[in-house]
Amino acid sequence: MTTRKVIFIIVGVLLALVLLVVVFVGAIVGFAFYSMGHNEAAETAKDFLRKNEKLKKETGEIKDFGTFVTGSVNVNNADGQAAINLKVIGERKTLNSVTVEMMYKSGKSWHVTGASYVDEAGKSVNLLDPFGNPAEESP
């Protein structure tokens, strides 16, 4: 075997290993994003946003949500907290940064404790008042 053939074999094996690692890491990252977007907390956040009248006034009827759902879900025994960040695609407008905060106690279902989005001016707009009622616009 010549030196040239040995080099081609080594380079081929190395490229195959790099490709295998990239596919493996990509599968893990893809699974993490899929899991984050399809868990109970994310579904609760999406349901809340679909029903929120203040958000509908801003964006129009909600058509879809962005592909990548980010945030955090922390569970400790029977209690949990979550902060989910979504892109909301409406009929008239798309909001890139909508955050829904939730919690649950004693194993019960997720409850929305806060929600907001960032408008074009960079101002945070609350979608839920401090008493747990959907935010109403003041005259």
N, C-alpha and C positions, 0 to 999 in steps of 0.2 A: 504494500500500500504506500502511495506517495504522500508526502507531507501535505500537498494540496487537498487530497481526499480526506485526510484526517481533520484538517481545519474545517472543511465543509461539513463534515459529520458533527464536529463539536459545536459549530455555529448553529446548525440545524437543531441539535438537541437543546441548546440554550434558548433559541427562539421558541421552541415548542414548550419549554418549561415556563418562559415568561408569558406566553399566551395562556397557558393553563392557569397560572396565578391570576392574571387579569380577569379571566372568565370567572374564576372562583370568587374573587373579591367583588366583582360586578354582581354576581348572584346574591351575595350576602347583602350588599348595599341595596339592591333592588328589592329583596325580601323585606328589609327594614323599612323602606319607604312604603311598600305595599301594606305591611302590617300597621304602620302608623296611620295610613289613610283609610283603613278598613276595620279599625277597632271600634268598640262601643262608644268610647269618648269622642272620636271623630264623627261618628254617625249622629250622636247627640248634638254636637256643635253644628253640623250641617242642618239638622232638623230645626234647631233654634234659629239659624240664620234665614232659612227658607220662610219662616213664619214671622220674622221681625219686620214690623211695618215701617219703622224708621229707615231700615236698610233698603226696603223696597222703594221708598220714596227717593232715595239717593240713586239706586242702580236700576230701578225697574224690576220686573219679575226676574228672579234668579234662574238662569238657564243652566249653569254648571259651576263647578269648583275647579281650581287648578289641579294639575297632575300631582304636584309634590305637596304633601301635607307635612308640616314640621311642628315641632313643639316638644313637650315633655309630658309623660304620664308617670306619676309616682304612686305606688301602692304599698301600704304598710299594714299588714294583717287585713282587717276588714274596712279600712279607710283608704281613700285615695284623693289625689289632686291632679289636675291636668291643665295645661295651657296649650291650646291648639292654634296654630297659625295657618290661615287659609288664603287663597286667592279666590275672590268671588267674581264670577262673570255674570253680569246682568244684561238685560235687554238694551239699556241706554249707556251703561258705564261698567267698567271693570275696576275693582279695588284690589290692589296687590297685597295689602297688609291688613287682614282682619284677624283679630285675636279673640278667642273665646276661652274664658277661664271657668273651670268646673271643679266640683268635688263630690264625694259621696262618703257617707258614714255608715258603719255597721253593715256593709255589704249591700246597701240599697243602690238604686240606679243613680246615674250621674245627674247632677243638678247644676245648672248654669249659675255662676256667682258673679260673673262680670263679662262684658263684651265691648269691644271698641274697634274702630278702624282709623287709619291715618288718611286724611283727605289730601287734596293736591297742594294745599298750603303747608302741609306738614303738621297740622293740628290734629290731636287725638279727639275723636268724636265717640262719646259713650252711647252704647245701644241698650243699656240696662241701667235703671236708676238704682240708688243704694238700697231701696226697699224691696227689690226683686221684681218690680213691675217693668214692663217694656217702657223705655224712655219715650216721653211725649215731648213734642216740640213746643216751646213756649212762644206765645204771640209776640 
